[in-house]
Amino acid sequence: MLGRLIRQGGAYALAGALLKAAGLVLAPLLLNAEYLPVSDYGSLALLMVTAQLAIFVAGLGQPTALLRFMTRTEGEIPRTGLPATALLISILAATVAAALFWLLAAPLAGLLTDDPANAPILIPLAAYVAIKCVAAVPLALLRVQERAGRYTMAVVLEMAVLIVLAYVELAQNGNGLAGLIRAYAWSAAAALMALLVLTARTFTRRVDPNAVRPLLKFGVPLVLAALAGWFLNAGDRYILNWLADREAVAAYEWSARLAGLINMLLVQSFQLAFTVVGLKALASGAASFYRRTFRHFAIWTGAAILVLSIWTPEGMRVLIWLFDIEATYLQASSLVFPLALGFGAYGIYIIVNNALLSSGKTGVIGANIVGVAVLNGALNIALIPSLGALGAALSTTLSYAVLAGVAAWTARKEIAVTYPWRIAALVTLLLVVLFGAGTAAEMLRPGVRSLVKLGITATYFAAVPLLRLYTWPEIKDGWRQVQTLMRDLNRQSAKQPSD
């Protein structure tokens, strides 16, 4: 089971790596004021956050509902009609969402771009919302089928089309923000077409009227959770725009994209694999799988957070040296550490929350996230006036940590697991100390600074056995298991056709 998690998570991580590589390819355009002013980059952040909000609402929780019912062993609903039924629900809801965007284009443009004359921008954004909402269903089906390779193909295609179209719209045609939004819409459409082709052979066309009620009953409460989760992840952009300015939103957005390396490569890829594998583990009674996963995730994600946080300024200096990028974005790199730490806490939440998802306690999930979202809003309002974008980052990190704790407490009746919270606490403390050392190293000259940062990175790995996060016997045994696992995966890859 752990092997399946690693194999699928690795495929999803590869997709995430390619997505982030695409982001770096676009950075010279997005961070160059000649093509996209800093204020427009802030507007882009607000537009895309609003689009994600609409996708969560219009999705009606159907992708997650499909995951849940397709992985249940008792067969409470015939599986054959589930995908087509969920797809039909999503198409109808997406149509309504797109129509609302079209009707409210002018006021939304005034709110998100400070100019109602930008209303035409909302039309391709509406198309993007509708397309992404529908595409979520075949993506969920690929996850259920554990077709990580095909999932990766669709994601990579979308980003490849986005890169090409963004360069055409911004660099060649000079269409700015409006052209960039059109590029997002067309790339999403290309991905949807690919997904429909990739799932065509296993996607039965039969709509089951009896499945509508269970799918909606399970999925609709998740809309509230999704809204609150969206606010936790992105709502601070709105509060920053209110209490600070659009330039602060732009700086925060770029830092969040950098910290998103942790989210994309580790947390999201982990979630894509773990939600399915973890649900199946609970169905078979393998609850101990959760404890082991918690421990490994905390230790290795901590290492990635440290590496990203202390080396980001070096990467930004290279980008500024190579391209005409605003210096504002280099200063924003200091926000990467708290944001990445927050993403790590969200990964812990994914593990402990899966028991609630398996038992159908979507109302409890929604209540947990809503309560923490209220806390996040209060923290943002309290901290942003004095700390600016740093206050928003700290609010997000603290809120995710609280969410993980609350989810574990409410799920204690669903799964009897004593999670190793000591490991998570020690990793967090170690990261804070080492990041502080990395920040102090910024005052050194370049060559010495790099050597010191290499030493800080090595210190983390040296501290793992010293703090008994892993004991030496466990490290040796783990290495043997990794070697065995790699041999098994190689044999399986040789026997099975590629996705």
C-alpha positions, -999 to +999 in steps of 0.1 A: +000+000+000+028+024+008+044+015-025+012+025-044+011+058-025+048+065-034+043+055-070+012+075-076+024+104-055+056+104-075+036+107-108+015+135-094+047+152-081+061+150-116+031+168-129+035+194-101+072+198-110+063+205-146+036+230-136+061+249-115+086+247-143+060+263-165+056+290-138+093+298-140+091+300-178+063+326-175+080+345-147+100+368-171+067+379-186+045+380-155+071+399-134+081+423-161+062+456-158+066+462-195+042+433-202+022+432-169+024+461-145+027+452-108-009+464-101-022+442-130-003+412-114-023+420-082-055+421-103-046+387-118-043+373-083-077+386-074-093+374-106-079+339-103-088+336-066-124+346-075-124+321-103-113+294-079-141+304-055-166+300-083-152+266-093-156+254-057-192+265-056-203+254-091-185+220-086-211+211-058-185+188-043-190+163-072-154+153-077-150+144-040-184+127-040-173+106-070-141+096-052-160+086-021-187+064-037-164+049-063-140+037-036-166+022-013-167-016-011-203-020+000-217-007-033-245+015-019-249+030-053-242+012-086-209+025-098-216+024-136-238+055-136-218+076-112-193+093-135-219+104-161-243+116-134-216+136-116-206+151-150-241+161-159-246+178-125-213+197-130-222+208-165-255+223-153-240+240-124-211+253-145-235+268-170-253+288-142-219+300-128-208+312-162-240+330-168-237+348-134-202+359-143-215+373-176-244+392-160-222+406-132-192+414-154-191+452-149-194+452-111-169+424-107-144+441-130-148+473-108-142+453-076-113+431-089-095+455-113-107+489-101-122+497-135-156+486-146-145+491-182-125+459-178-158+439-179-148+421-211-121+403-191-148+385-171-161+367-202-131+345-208-128+341-170-164+328-169-155+303-196-124+293-176-146+287-145-171+265-164-145+245-181-125+238-149-157+228-131-166+202-157-130+190-160-128+181-123-150+151-128-129+132-154-098+142-133-115+125-103-123+094-123-086+091-133-077+093-096-102+066-087-087+044-114-052+052-101-043+064-136-017+089-124+001+089-158-029+100-177-037+126-151-002+140-155-006+141-193-037+163-191-022+186-166+011+190-186-009+196-218-028+225-201+003+242-189+021+237-223-008+255-241-009+282-214+028+289-219+026+293-256-006+314-256+007+336-227+038+344-247+017+352-278-007+374-259+018+392-237+051+394-256+039+394-292+005+410-291+009+431-260-026+423-248-017+424-211-041+411-185-070+405-209-048+384-232-035+364-202-070+355-190-079+344-226-048+322-225-060+306-192-094+298-207-080+282-240-055+261-221-082+248-198-104+239-228-075+220-243-071+200-211-108+192-209-107+178-245-077+156-235-094+144-204-126+134-222-105+114-247-084+098-219-115+087-200-137+078-230-132+040-227-141+038-191-167+066-189-201+050-193-227+074-207-256+061-185-270+087-162-284+072-130-313+093-116-310+074-083-274+086-079-283+123-081-295+126-045-266+107-028-241+126-049-256+160-040-262+150-003-225+141+001-211+168-022-231+200-014-220+202+023-185+202+010-192+234-009-192+252+025-160+235+034-145+244+000-155+280+004-139+282+038-109+263+026-106+288-003-107+316+022-079+300+042-058+296+012-066+328-008-090+351+010-062+370+025-056+386-010-090+404-006-081+416+029-046+427+018-063+447-010-086+463+015-061+471+043-030+476+021-028+480-017-026+461-049+012+461-049+011+443-016-013+418-031+012+413-061+042+407-037+021+383-016+009+364-047+044+359-060+056+346-026+026+323-025+035+309-059+070+302-048+058+286-016+034+267-038+063+246-048+057+228-015+020+227-021+022+215-057+051+190-055+044+175-021+010+185-006-012+184-037+005+154-052+003+137-019-034+145-015-042+132-050-027+099-042-035+096-004-072+105-006-078+074-028-053+051-012-062+062+023-099+057+017-092+022+005-069+016+035-097+025+059-121+002+040-097-027+046-090-017+082-053-007+077-055+023+101-018+020+112-010+031+076-020+066+087+005+069+116+034+059+094+024+083+066+020+111+091+056+106+104+072+103+070+053+133+056+063+156+085+100+148+083+105+149+045+082+179+039+101+197+066+133+192+047+117+205+015+104+236+033+138+245+047+156+241+013+130+262-005+129+289+021+166+296+025+175+292-012+146+312-027+165+346-024+193+331-044+170+320-071+153+354-072+187+371-076+194+349-106+160+359-122+166+396-116+201+392-131+188+375-162+155+394-167+141+429-161+121+419-130+108+444-104+129+444-072+096+443-052+094+405-059+129+399-043+118+415-011+086+394-011+107+362-010+109+365+028+073+354+030+080+320+015+089+303+048+057+310+067+036+302+036+054+270+029+051+260+066+014+266+063+012+243+033+030+216+053+004+220+081-023+215+054-007+183+044-010+170+080-047+180+078-052+159+047-040+128+066-061+133+097-092+145+078-095+114+056-113+094+083-141+120+084-143+119+046-145+081+046-174+081+071-193+107+052-191+134+079-190+162+054-210+184+078-183+181+104-156+188+078-175+220+068-179+231+104-142+226+111-131+246+081-157+274+086-146+279+122-109+281+113-117+304+083-133+328+108-102+326+129-081+333+098-101+363+089-098+377+124-060+371+124-056+388+091-075+419+102-055+420+134-020+415+119-021+431+084-023+467+096+010+464+115+028+436+096+014+439+061+018+409+039+038+391+066+007+393+088-013+376+061+013+348+058+014+342+095-023+342+098-025+315+071+001+293+088-014+295+122-049+288+108-037+256+090-020+244+121-053+249+141-073+232+113-051+201+115-055+198+152-093+203+151-096+177+124-076+152+143-097+158+174-131+155+156-119+123+137-107+105+168-139+084+170-136+074+133-100+060+134-080+049+164-046+063+156-022+080+180-005+104+156+032+113+164+026+150+171+059+152+188+076+146+154+056+175+139+064+198+168+102+190+167+103+195+129+086+229+132+110+240+159+140+229+140+127+247+109+122+280+127+157+279+142+174+269+109+154+295+089+165+321+113+201+311+106+195+313+069+180+347+072+211+359+091+233+345+064+217+369+039+241+396+053+272+376+042+289+380+009+277+357-019+303+329-018+303+326+020+265+329+021+261+299-002+285+278+019+267+287+051+233+278+036+247+244+025+258+239+061+223+248+073+207+223+049+231+196+061+223+204+097+186+195+092+195+160+081+221+156+108+194+166+134+170+139+122+187+110+141+200+133+169+164+143+177+153+107+172+129+117+145+143+085+130+166+062+150+197+048+133+182+013+131+151+028+115+173+047+090+191+015+080+159-005+078+142+023+059+171+023+034+167-014+028+129-010+024+135+018-001+158-005-021+133-033-020+104-009-030+124+005-059+131-030-072+094-039-069+083-008-086+107-014-115+094-049-119+058-037-119+067-010-144+082-036-167+051-058-165+024-032-168+017-010-198+022+027-194-008+049-185 
